[in-house]
Amino acid sequence: MKILLSEEEIPKSWFNITPYLPKPLEPPLDPQTKEPVSPDKLLAIFPEPIVEQEVSEKEWIEVPEDVLRVYSLWRPTPLHRAKNLEEYLQTPAKIFYKNESVSPPGSHKPNTAVAQAYYNKVSGVKRLTTETGAGQWGSSLAFATQFFNLECEVYMVRVSYNQKPFRRILMETWGAKVIPSPSPYTRAGRKFYEENPEHPGSLGIAISEAIEKALTSSDTKYSLGSVLNHVLLHQTVIGLEAKKQMEKAGYYPDYVVGAVGGGSNFAGLAFPFLKDKLTGEKPHLEVIAVEPEACPTLTKGEYRYDYGDTVGLTPLIKMHTLGHEFVPPPIHAGGLRYHGDAPLLCLLYHEGYISASAYKQRAVFEAAITFARTEGIVPAPESAHAIRKAIDIALECKERGEEKVILFNLSGHGYFDLSAYDMYLKGELPDT
Ligand SMILES: *Cc1c(COP(=O)(O)O)cnc(C)c1O
């Protein structure tokens, strides 16, 4: 069963949770002076409208007409009632999921990529740079930049460039220039490249290369796919649509569940609902972030200032962190391997408005297979973390005979992750 909205029902404003925070967000700090970073520094890598949104206290921020037009290629996305999964589990719980896998790049990431491309275009920028690991973010930005005639340059970690050609081909199909990192084209990359032209690279090096390119060219800016306030803001289209759809279905969720890498798809679904908990209207709503046990940022990390990247180039950010030098084991949910999480999400977790669970890889793939065999969609390994939790809550409801309502985010599909499914099906997937 699907609950659909018409094109006119795409939200016309994004929701900013900042005015509802129980405490003010602590500002990013300059690592040298330990003083708050001045917006000037951010303007070297981001255009002005993005920097404004990053620090905005306004509850509603209008979605530009040109962004709505691109959104309408795949939005509003469907909300599904997972009846087959409910029947398979024999649970009295009602399970709903928001299907962000229907976007052309296959995940929620274009919701912010399109907005960022637009604001760069109207600010006179000619080229966007970014880094990508497995290619989810890079392909979303490549997709988005086309609609605004921007060039897109993606520094892709060399091991992924060599081992995972399909997302690279997707990025190139959408007109992006994909550069294996470390490359000889930046100072940051050259150091490693000259030592070893086949250097496997890391996300940290790729970030350094993309930022350096933006800092050293006047017509180029940098774009980030998660963690920052403006990214979470853009993703709230997910939750705003889902709220209307749940209302149409005649339910309000008892549980809202999402997988967390940097926190953008989770916050995008959860924040519009979380507002009702923060205002006291829905005090019993449970909002649950799910992460891999191999990278347990919320469940095991410390709440403190840390660098946003591995190398130590970015401002210090107050967040739950495993330490910027933490290198998680190579699990297949590549999008969930970040050492920190979005500051907005961390503050709300720290203040007790959000809870968190962590799962091992095999339990996650078991849930992914159950979902694929009942609901038909092969989920991204990242999204399968949310499915695992939703199934576990539904099974608890069965034990207690409770008809609770569960809503989770299907952040993307897994059709580019089939080699991980192959390993799981052959019994070769390790529980790192
Ligand atoms: C990138 C990605 C994630 C993790 O990023 P968040 O910012 O935490 O949402 C989750 N699911 C999918 C499908 C992704 O591509």
PDBQT file of the ligand as one rigid body, heavy atoms in Angstrom, charges set to zero:
ROOT
HETATM    1  C1  LIG A 501      25.211   8.608   2.257  1.00  0.00    +0.000 C 
HETATM    2  C2  LIG A 501      24.125   7.700   2.649  1.00  0.00    +0.000 A 
HETATM    3  C3  LIG A 501      23.740   7.521   4.001  1.00  0.00    +0.000 A 
HETATM    4  C4  LIG A 501      24.456   8.173   5.144  1.00  0.00    +0.000 C 
HETATM    5  O1  LIG A 501      24.495   9.557   5.133  1.00  0.00    +0.000 OA
HETATM    6  P1  LIG A 501      23.577  10.443   6.107  1.00  0.00    +0.000 P 
HETATM    7  O2  LIG A 501      24.087  11.821   5.933  1.00  0.00    +0.000 OA
HETATM    8  O3  LIG A 501      23.759   9.934   7.506  1.00  0.00    +0.000 OA
HETATM    9  O4  LIG A 501      22.186  10.270   5.649  1.00  0.00    +0.000 OA
HETATM   10  C5  LIG A 501      22.669   6.684   4.276  1.00  0.00    +0.000 A 
HETATM   11  N1  LIG A 501      22.009   6.023   3.298  1.00  0.00    +0.000 NA
HETATM   12  C6  LIG A 501      22.350   6.163   2.000  1.00  0.00    +0.000 A 
HETATM   13  C7  LIG A 501      21.582   5.397   0.970  1.00  0.00    +0.000 C 
HETATM   14  C8  LIG A 501      23.415   6.995   1.631  1.00  0.00    +0.000 A 
HETATM   15  O5  LIG A 501      23.749   7.128   0.339  1.00  0.00    +0.000 OA
ENDROOT
TORSDOF 0
